[in-house]
C-alpha cells in the first residue's frame, strides 16, 4: 500500500493519469457513434494510446505512471465490471445458456491455443489470444494476463503480447460482427436463436450488442445475457489458467518471479463480490449504471496505457500466425454456436 501511495504521488503518475483519462473519455464518447460502436470503447482507447506515441516527450515523462495504470487500474476496472453481472438474470437464462457458456469458453480457449501452438506461436501470446477469443475480448486478455507470470527480462515482450492479443480479438470480433449481421437473413433464426448465436460467438460485449441489436429487442436481450454468461467464466478461467501456467513453467524448468506459487487472482474475488452486491443490494439502476461506466473508464485508461507502450515493429513481425489461429477458431466457434442455437434454443 505504501508503494502504491508513493507511486501515485509522483509527477509521472499524474501525467500518465491525465493522458490515459483523455483517451478513455474520448474512447467512451467515440464508441457511441454509429460506425464506431461495433469497435467498442476499450479498443478505441487502446488505439488512442497508440496515437499518443507521436508525442514521445510526453510519453517518456509519463513512463513509470503508464506501467502503474496499465496494471492497477486494470484490476480496479475488472472489479467494477462485476456490477454489470446480474446473477439473477443469468440464473433465469437457464441451464442451457450457462452450459453453452462453459462449453464455448473451454472449447474455444483449448482450440485456439492448440492451433496457435501448432503454428509456432509463443505460449504466452497463444493463451492470451485464446482467452480473448473464448471469453470476452480485451477485458479477458487483460484479466488473464496477470496469471501469465514471466521473468523480468521478458516483461516487455509480455506487454507486446498483451497489445497484440487485444488487437487480434478486436479485429476478429469486428469482422465476425459484420459477418453475422450479414448472415442473419440467410440463417432464418428466431430472435432468441440469433441472440444466442451472437452472444455465444462474438468476442467483445460491444460486438454482441451491435450484432444482437440487429435482430430486435428480444435478440439484443438474449445476446447480452448469453455474452455475460461467458464473462462470468473469466474468474474461474483466470484461476485455472494461472495454475496450469505455473505447472507448465515448473515442468519445463522455466524460472519466473512466482515459480512454485499459485497466482491467485484476488481481484477476481472482487469481481465476483461486485456482481453479488450489484445483484442483491438495492443500489438502484442509476448507481449501477455509473459504476459500470466508471469500470469502463478505468479499463479504458489501462488500455490507453498499454497502447502508449506498444512496439509497432514487433506486432507487425509477430501478428500473422496468432491472427490466423484466432480466425480459424472464431470460424469454428460461429459454426458450433449457430448449430446449437438452431437445435436447442
Secondary structure, DSSP 4 states (H G I P E B T S, - for coil): -HHHHHHHTSHHHHHHHHHHHHHHHHHHHHTTSTTTTTT-HHHHHHHHHHHGGG-HHHHHHTHHHHHHIIIIIHHHHHHHHGGG--HHHHHHT-HHHHHHHHHHHHHHHHHHHHHHHHTT--HHHHHHHHHHHHTTTHHHHHHHHTTS---GGGHHHHHHHHHHHHHHHHHHHHHHHHHHHHHHHHHT--HHHHHHHHHHH-SSHHHHHHHHHTT-HHHHHHHHHHHHHHHTHHHHHHHHHHHHHHHHHHHTT---TTTTS----HHHHHHHHHHHHHHHS---HHHHHHHHHHHHHHHHHHHHHHHHT--HHHHHHHHHHHHHHHHHHHHHHHHHHHHHHHHH-
